Amino acid sequence: YILKHIDLSEQYKNESVYLSHSRYAKLKHESFLKDDDMSKAKQCHFTQSEIDKIHIGSYEQIEVKDEE
């Protein structure tokens, strides 16, 4: 899954804001162009068990199909 921040994404015309894994902090927000293929943004992918451990608040949970 990817987690799109609803409120932050509405502030931008051409970008959406997603929760992502970070090397230096546990989580961060990252902006992507609205037409970017989010299936390739692996740092933004979360499992259901990871999502269950965080309070996602105002995020849209979007299922991503991994291409292997």
Number of C-alpha atoms within 10 A of each C-alpha: 19 23 21 23 21 16 13 16 18 12 11 13 9 12 17 22 23 23 20 21 16 13 9 7 7 8 13 14 16 17 17 15 13 14 9 11 10 19 16 13 12 12 17 21 22 20 10 11 8 10 14 10 8 8 8 14 8 12 18 15 16 13 14 14 10 10 6 3
